[in-house]
Amino acid sequence: MNKDELAERLRGIGFSCTRCGACCRGTDADENLVMVTPGEIELLGEGTGQSPDRFAEPYPESLATDGGGSLTFEHCLSRTPAGCVFFSQNTCTAYPYRPWICRTYPFMLDGDELAAFPCDGLGREMTRESARDLALLLLRRREAEQAEEKAVALVLSSVRIPEGRRVVVDGRGIRVI
């Protein structure tokens, strides 16, 4: 799918952010988890001046390994009882550095299928320009996710997971946690 086709699909659905913050406030175990890649963690750290251990944690889902340990893929943004660690006074304190998921919410591409998550901003009029901008972001997000998946596969094919340990695997390697 090209950018113009995607932009027209987006316009057909319609979207305009209402700035309600609902996407940032989810705190249930699997609600509004924002997966972040090593590059996104780096950008957030540099942009906010914070150490990654203050805002990123291993993604909570894991797989058992043959050696009695477990592995999880990537990290996610940490959450407080109020929601995302960067959500304060109904605004994103890391807005210029926010991850792909946040930049493209409530949409994502699953192959060539456009998915839309529940959001009060859906169904609102969308300009051609904003639809093209969002379409370009969605296509870039998909490329970045595919590149990270390939990097993770390369890591998994070239390292041994330590027995009995829990590890995080991302496109830059593994880390025992």
C-alpha positions in Angstrom: 0.0 0.0 0.0 1.4 3.4 -0.9 1.1 6.6 1.1 -1.7 8.1 -0.9 -3.9 5.0 -0.7 -3.3 4.8 3.1 -4.1 8.5 3.5 -7.4 8.0 1.8 -8.3 5.1 4.0 -7.4 7.3 7.0 -9.6 10.1 5.8 -12.4 7.6 5.3 -12.2 6.7 9.0 -11.4 10.2 10.2 -9.4 11.3 13.1 -8.5 14.3 15.1 -6.9 14.1 18.5 -9.1 15.5 21.3 -6.1 15.7 23.7 -8.2 13.8 26.3 -5.1 11.8 27.4 -7.1 8.5 27.7 -4.4 6.7 25.6 -1.8 7.8 28.2 -3.7 6.9 31.4 -4.3 3.2 31.0 -2.8 1.3 34.0 -4.3 -2.3 33.7 -1.8 -5.0 33.3 -2.0 -5.2 29.5 -3.7 -1.8 28.7 -1.9 0.9 26.8 1.5 -0.8 27.0 3.9 1.2 24.7 6.6 -1.1 23.4 9.8 0.8 22.7 12.9 -0.2 20.7 16.5 0.6 21.8 16.6 3.6 19.4 13.4 5.0 20.9 14.8 4.5 24.4 17.9 6.3 23.4 16.0 9.2 21.8 13.8 9.5 24.9 16.8 9.5 27.2 18.6 12.1 25.2 15.6 14.3 24.8 14.4 14.2 28.3 17.7 14.0 30.1 16.5 10.9 32.0 18.2 7.6 32.5 16.4 4.8 30.6 15.9 2.9 33.9 13.6 5.7 35.0 11.1 5.3 32.1 11.6 1.9 30.4 11.1 -1.6 31.8 11.2 -5.1 30.3 8.0 -5.9 28.4 5.9 -8.0 30.9 5.1 -11.0 28.7 7.8 -13.6 28.5 8.4 -17.1 27.1 9.9 -20.0 28.9 13.3 -21.2 27.6 14.6 -24.8 27.4 17.1 -24.0 30.2 14.6 -23.1 32.8 14.7 -19.4 32.3 12.6 -16.9 30.3 12.9 -14.3 27.7 11.0 -11.2 26.9 11.2 -9.1 23.8 11.9 -5.4 24.0 11.0 -2.9 26.6 7.9 -0.8 27.3 7.4 2.6 28.8 7.0 2.5 32.6 3.7 3.4 34.1 2.7 5.1 37.3 -0.7 4.8 39.0 -1.7 7.8 36.8 -0.6 6.2 33.5 2.5 6.6 31.3 5.5 7.9 33.2 5.7 10.8 30.8 2.1 11.8 31.3 1.8 14.8 33.7 -0.9 17.4 34.1 -2.9 16.0 31.2 0.0 16.3 28.7 3.0 14.4 27.4 6.3 15.7 28.9 8.3 13.8 26.2 6.1 14.8 23.2 8.8 15.7 20.7 10.6 12.4 21.5 7.6 10.1 21.8 7.7 6.5 20.3 6.2 5.4 17.0 3.2 3.9 18.8 2.3 7.3 20.4 2.9 9.2 17.1 0.5 7.0 15.2 -2.1 6.2 17.8 -4.9 5.1 17.4 -3.8 3.4 14.2 -1.4 0.7 13.3 -0.6 -1.3 10.2 -0.8 -5.1 10.3 0.7 -6.0 7.0 -1.4 -3.9 4.6 -4.4 -3.9 7.0 -5.1 -0.7 8.8 -6.3 -1.2 12.4 -7.9 1.5 14.5 -8.1 1.2 18.3 -11.0 2.7 20.3 -10.5 6.5 20.6 -12.8 9.5 21.0 -10.9 11.2 18.2 -12.0 8.6 15.6 -14.7 9.7 13.1 -13.7 13.3 13.1 -12.9 15.2 9.9 -9.3 14.9 8.8 -7.5 17.1 6.3 -5.7 15.6 3.3 -2.5 17.0 4.6 -2.9 15.5 8.1 -4.0 12.2 6.6 -0.8 12.1 4.4 1.4 13.0 7.3 -0.1 10.2 9.4 0.1 7.8 6.5 3.8 8.5 6.1 4.3 8.0 9.9 2.5 4.7 9.8 4.6 3.5 6.9 7.8 4.6 8.6 6.7 2.9 11.8 6.1 -0.4 9.9 9.6 -0.1 8.3 11.2 0.5 11.8 9.3 -2.4 13.3 10.3 -4.7 10.5 13.9 -3.7 10.8 13.8 -4.3 14.6 12.2 -7.8 14.1 15.1 -8.7 11.7 17.7 -7.4 14.2 16.0 -9.5 17.0 16.0 -12.6 14.8 19.7 -12.0 14.1 20.5 -11.7 17.8 18.6 -14.8 18.6 20.4 -16.8 15.9 23.8 -15.7 17.2 23.7 -15.8 21.0 23.0 -18.5 23.6 20.3 -17.7 26.2 21.8 -18.3 29.7 20.2 -21.2 31.5 17.9 -20.4 34.4 18.0 -16.7 33.8 15.5 -14.1 32.7 16.6 -12.0 29.7 15.4 -9.2 27.5 16.1 -9.6 23.8 16.1 -6.6 21.5 17.8 -5.7 18.2 21.0 -4.7 20.0 21.5 -7.9 22.0 20.4 -9.7 25.2 20.5 -8.5 28.8 20.1 -10.6 31.9 17.5 -9.1 34.2 
